[in-house]
Amino acid sequence: METNLLKGYTRSQLALRNGNDREEIWCAYQGLIYDVSASRLWRNGKHYEHWAGQDLTDELVDAPHNALVFDRFKVIGKLL
């Protein structure tokens, strides 16, 4: 994926896409921002003990799945 063609978003902009402030539900992983809005597992911006609108890179270690789970979601930007 050509990341320099992606729109950049700050952590503050990402935080607004938490499922509460706006309809979009986004999360970041390894510098890329994913739209997880369509996932029933991210309803209301929460997925088990994880919250949308933030960078989940460090939290994946505790998850019962690996990074391939992000392949299901559309990349919509990069984290600045």
Sequence and secondary structure as in RCSB ss.txt:
>XXXX:A:sequence
METNLLKGYTRSQLALRNGNDREEIWCAYQGLIYDVSASRLWRNGKHYEHWAGQDLTDELVDAPHNALVFDRFKV
IGKLL
>XXXX:A:secstr
  GGGS EE HHHHHT BSSSSS BEEEETTEEEE TT GGGGGGEETTEESSSB GGGGGGSSS GGGGGGSEE
EEEE 
